[in-house]
Amino acid sequence: MTAPAAPASFPEAALAARWAAGVAGPLRLEDGRGLRVVFPGTPAGGSGPDFTGAILDAGGDLLRGDVEIHLRASGWRRHGHATDVAYGGVVLHVAAVNDEPGAFTFHRSGRLIPVLVLEAEPPRTAFPPPFTPPCAIRTARGQAPGDVLERMGLRRLRIKAARVSPAVAAHGPAQALYALVLETLGGGANREPFAALARRLPLALLLETGRLAGVSRTMALGAALKGAAAPLALRRAGLRPMASPGRRLESAAALISRWWPEGATPGWPAALGAGITWKDASAAGIGRATAIEVTVNAILPVALASGVIPVADVEAAWRALPSPGTYGRLARLQSWLGGEHNPPFTSASRLQGGLLLHGDYCTRGACGRCPFSG
Ligand code: SF4
């Protein structure tokens, strides 16, 4: 249990906002179990628990239900939630400070609700750390990082699959794939509006309406996508011509026309089966690096979440993907794990492992606790 601390100096809304934004791991419940947030729930508003319909993985136990937020864990008791039937479906109690004596919150239904202590702001830690980190010492001793990065990479694939699972369940794998392809092609500048476009113009409707007499299928699909995107607030300023929303939509049309040729039903594309490679995601305007991104962010996570391709084949395809190139924010980590002469991120899977390591450990001051610190 965490020792009681001074009163929190931020409003409860800040804590709820952090929870709503999606909290990445590593998280640890007061009872010692690790916690992974698959879906933080929907802000409820009004009376009752703060979030409903959350999906959580508590040390391997899948929890589905409501989440209640308090600055102090004792707020549960003071507000009378322990005897309120409206709070009977709470599966997680989030508090900035656990000022209660136990690791669980009690509801009169007899249920013990796990408690998570969470600060309103993510901890601000120095990166790079002000010392030689354990990963650099390990590498200097000749221990290659490849196996750990592969393992972390596979974990990132499973996280991506878990995130897309609700969309697969609600709309089917083909629509989920289409939406993630658009988001990926939208890139940092237009991810949100491209995601909105996938909702405005679902795949089935696009395939139905994307026909124009006398023009190619790619052009007809492109025209339909551009027409549906017209009311959306798209960012154009400061983008390279190839990254402009118009060009990205034309590329999306080329890929969609390749996967769903004339007459195809809006199901999972027949072209995407076992043995898939990044070349299956290439099309006019989609080069090697972007095709790898589409495979990493869209095809394989949806394939894993939906089961349209056997798990072993998805994982084999993931491991075989080449690296699309590294990211600037991984430069320090790359130098510690091998540097230019022995680059660690030699595949997309290892690069994804590096991103997970960087986000969940390195930038959270977790030297000493990360998989390279043993
Ligand atoms: S958290 Fe681990 S991988 Fe990251 S810098 Fe520290 S020792 Fe290296």
Boltz pocket constraint, residues with backbone or C-beta under 6 A from the ligand:
constraints:
  - pocket:
      binder: B
      contacts: [[A, 133], [A, 134], [A, 135], [A, 136], [A, 336], [A, 357], [A, 358], [A, 361], [A, 362], [A, 363], [A, 365], [A, 366], [A, 367], [A, 368], [A, 370], [A, 371], [A, 372], [A, 373]]
      max_distance: 6.0
